[in-house]
Amino acid sequence: MAAGLPNPTGLSSDALREAAAADYTCEEVLAVVRLFYWLLPGLALNVAFLREQLIDHRVLEQN
């Protein structure tokens, strides 16, 4: 599935690892990625609730 996603800059996993290693250890980068992976579902849920509230509010204003 991930291989089918667009990659306009043509980045490879090796290039990303080299870039990350230039600033941080792979373990530090992996820790941030894991944190983001853990937080992402909550963010998506919050955005969905906010969107629903905005849609409901707009509908109520039109009535």
Order of alpha helices (4+ residues) and beta strands (2+ residues): alpha-alpha
